[in-house]
């Protein structure tokens, strides 16, 4: 209460819960078999569900006040030595420059953010390559959201991790609107690396049945896949040096949508009045292009669950590349936003960081006490 954040169905509490969930999930391997750890995980999931946190995007003012990808963020699930504070580096640790990051995302009807930071609304019916590099390929399959509509949405995501000489054989992950697996197609959830406790590639279930992340340690990459009602959303984040190394001339993350597949920002068919769409989207703390995208989707389809897709995409950008988010988003909340323009970088607030960690530790202490 002294921090001004109360538990319950509110934006601040849910944002912090999600951050804590990701933090504890990274300890999955090191804490396997620890009953207190698993009890804590169950309690966090219970709190997320009880307080209906899916209604909120993460608070960018909290997330943007620290860099989720610090210069020491190069490892995977923690080994025993890491849990004791000793990090053993190996040949599968990424040795290149961690910054700047390249972030690409596809969500909604669908809307694309390229590695260059460009935003565009696409048609792209059928199967399209999102990303194709030496190490990683991501393909999406889109279907029409209505018989008489040009807009489509993603119904299948395929992630191909190519073989690496030192760090393991190739692996494939497939997600559909029917299933969001927590394992690769061969049934394994991790592979490669010098030891089973230090895999080079793994699938991490963030929210069961709703959100997974694929981590590739030797290129410091994260692929995020979310299931949002009837459709999927996907994003990829990796160092710019890795994204640029290759011959990716077809991937949407690099080239953007072809002119023939680009849709205008204004919906052609109106299934929901603009005022109602804007009101519903405003409840999700959306700004800039993400607000524009939400209004477009609701006006086009009339389906309010597309708000969650826009909120998830905005959250991904702030979580995976907070420095770019802070320097480009202008916090526009009046539709339509001039999202083509870039804004001045937001200032980081030390008080926000301290408040974040204070609340997280409060949650930790409460969980320990409750699990006595």
N, C-alpha and C positions, 0 to 999 in steps of 0.2 A: 504493500500500500504506500510506503514511503517513496517508492520509485514511480508512483503514478500509474502502475500497470496492475490490473486485477485479473484473476483467472476468470474464465468464462468465454462466451461467444463474442470475442472482440478481436480486432485486427492485430493489436500488439502482442497479445498472449499467444495467438495462433502462429504468428511469425516466429516468435522465440521458440515455440514448441517444435516447429519444423527444423529450425537450426540445430536444436539439441538432438532431434531424431537423427539427423545426418551425422552429427558428431559421434553419437553412440554406435551408429551402424558401422562406422569405420573400424570399430573395435571387435567386429564380429568374430574374426578368426582367433584373435588373442584371448577372447573371453568365452570361447566355446566351452560349454559344460559348467559355466559359472551360473548358479541359480539366481543370484542377485542381479546379474546382468540381464538374464532373460526376463526376469520379473520386471525390471526397469523398462525394457523394450515393450513389453505388453502394456505396461501402464501408460507409456507415451502414446502408443497406438490407441489405447482406450480414451485418453484425453483428447486426441485429435478427432476421434469419432464423436465423442460425447458433446464436444463444443462446436461440432459441425464446421471444422476449420476449412473444409473444401469451399466454403462460401467466400473466403478471403484470399487475395493475392498477398505475397509477403510485402512487408513495409520496406520500401526502398531506402527510406531514410536511415533505417537500422542496418540493413544489409550493406548499403553503400559506404558505411562508416569504417569498414575494414575490408581488407583484400582477402577473399577466400582462397586465392592461389598464391600463397607466400612463396618465398624463394626456397623454403624447405619442403614444399608440398610436392614431393617427387615419388613417394612410396605408395604401396597399396595397402591391403589389410595388414594390420600390425602383426609382426612375429613376436615371439616371447621376448627377445632382446629389446625390440622397440617398446613394448609395454613397460619395460624396466628403464626406458630412457636411452638405450643404446641402439643406434641405427646402423645396421650392417649394409653397406652399399654393395651392389653387385652389377653384373654386366647388363641387367635388364632395367636399371634405373636410367631415366632420361638424363642425358648429359648436356643437352643444348640449352639455349636461352629460354627461360620460362615466359618472358614477357617481350613484346606484347602478345595478347591472346587473340585468336580468331574465333568468332562465334557466329553460327548460322542456325536458323530455326525455321520450321514450317508448321503452321497451325491453322485452325479454322477452315475457311472456305476456298482455297487455302491462302494464307498470307506468308510471304517469304522475307526473311532478313538475311541478306547475303553476308559473306565474310567481309565485304567492303563497307558494311553498314547501310546498304541500300534497302529500302522497303518497297515491296510491290505485291499486288494481289494478282493471282494467277488462275488459269483454267487447268492446265496440265492434267487432262484426263488420261487415265491408264497408268502404266509404269514409267517412272522417270528416275534418272540418277540424281541424287542429292549431293553426293560427295564421292570422289573416286581418286584416291591417292595411292602411293606405293604401299602403304601399310593398311589402309582402311577404305572401305566402300560402303555407302549407305544408299539404298534404293527405296523409293516410296511408290505405292499404288493408290491412285485416287479414283473415287466414283462420284457421280453426280449426286448432289444433295436433294435434287428434285427433278422430275421428268422434264419440266419446261424451263429449268434453270441452267445457266452456263457454269455457275460456281460448282466446285467439287470439294471433297474432303478426303483425308487420308484414311484408308481402311487396312493397309498392310505396310509394315516396315521390315526391311531385310538389312541386317548389318553383317558385313563380311570382313573378318580380320584376317589378313593375309599372313602366310607363313613368315617366320622370322628365324634366321639361322641360329641365333643363340637363345631365343626366347620362346620357342614352341611352334607347333604346327598351326595351320589355319583353323579358324573357328567361325561358325555361322550362327546368328541369332535371328529368329523370326517372331514377329508379333502381328496379331490381327485384332479385329474388333471383337472376336470371340474369346481371345486368350492373350494375356500378357505374361508369358512364362518368366520364371526366375532362374532359368537355365538356358544354355545353348541347345541347339537342335540335337546334339549327341547326348543330352541328359546331364552333362557336367555344368557346374556353375563357375569353375575356375580352371586355369591351365597355364602351362609354360612356367618360366622362372626356374631358379636353381633348386628350390625345395617347395613342397606343397604349402608350407606356411608363407611363402613369398611368391605367389603366382604373378605372372606378368600380365594376365588378362583375367577379368572376372566380372560376373553379373552381380549387382547389389540391388536388392529389393528395398526401395525406399518406403513405399506404401503398398502393401499387398494388393495385387489385382489392379492397381491404379498407376504406379510409377516405378520404373526400374532405371538403373544407370549401368552402363557398361564402361569399365575402366580399362585403359590400355597403358600400362605403366611405362613402357620403353619409348612412347611418344607423348606421354603426359596428356592423354586425350580422354574426354568423357563424352559418351553418347547417351542422351536421355530420351526415353520413350515413355509417354503417358497415354493412358486410355481414359478418354473423357466422354462418357455416355456412349454414343454410337461410333465415335471416330477416334483417331490417334493424333498425337502431336509429337514431333521429334526435333531434337536439336543436337548439334555437335560442337564441341569446344576443344581447341588444341592450339599449340603455339603457332604463331603466324609463319615461322620458319618451316614448320612441318607441313602446314597447309599449302605453302607456296612451292614446296619441293615435290615435283611430280608433273604429270602432263594431263591435268584435269581440265579438259576443254569442254566437257559436256555437263558437268555437275552444276545443278542450279545454285549451289552455294557460291560458286565462282562466277558463273556467267549470268545469273539472274534468269528470269523467265524470258523466252523468246518473245519478240514483239507480237507475234500472232497469238500467243497464249496469255497475254497481259490483259487484265480487266480494268475498267475504269473504277475510280474510287467510289463513285455514286452508284447505288444499286439500280438495276434496270427494273426488276420486279419488286414491288413493295408488299411484304407480308406483315409488316409491323410499322406503325407510325414512327417517325423520327423521334418525336418527343418521348414516347414510351421507351424506345430502344436506348436513348441517351440516359434516361432515368435508371433503367435496369443496369446498364453498363457502369454508371457512376457508383453503384453500390460496391463495385469490386476494386475501387481505388486505382482505376486504370488511367493512364496518361498517354499523351503523344500518339504515335502510330497504333499502339495497342488499343487505345480508346477508339480511334477511327475504325480499326478492324472489327472491334466488337459491335459498334453501331452498324457497320456494313453487314455483318453476318446476321444480326437480329432483324434488320430491315429486309434482308433478302430471304431468310428462311422462316422467321417467326419463332425460331427455337432458342429459348433463353439459355440453354446449357452451353452455347458457344461463348458465353461470358467466361466460363471456366477455362476454355482454351486460350483466350487472350490473357487472362490472369496468369495462367501457367507459363505462357511464353514470356511475359514481362518478368515473372519471378526467375525464370531460367537465365535471362540476360543479367539481372542484378546479381544472381548467385554465382554464375560461371565467369562473368567478366564485369565486375562492379565498377572498375575504373572507366571502361568505355561507356557503360550505362550512365555514370555520373557526368561524363564529359559531353555526351551527345543528347540525352533526353532533356527536354525543357520544362517538364512538369506541366504540360498543357492539359487542362481539364475542360476546355470549351470546344465542342465539336463544331466544324472540323479543325483539326490541329494542323499547323504548318510544320509537319514532321520532316519535310525535306531539309529544313535548316538545322544547323547544329548549334547547341547552346554552349555557354561557358561552363567549364567544369564546376561541379558543386564542391563546396568545401567539406572536408571531413571534420567531424565533430568528436573530439576526444571524450566528451561527456556521453555521447551515444554509445561509444565502445564500452566505456565503464559500466553504463547501465545494462548493456547487453550481457556482459559477463556476470554482473551481479545477479541478474534475474536467472541466468542459466545455473549458477551455483546454488541459488535458492531452490530451484527445481530439483537439483541433484540431492541436496540435503533432505528435502521433503521425501524424495523417493527412497532414500536410504532409511529414513526413519519409519516410513510406512512398511518397508520390507523387513524392518527390525532384525 
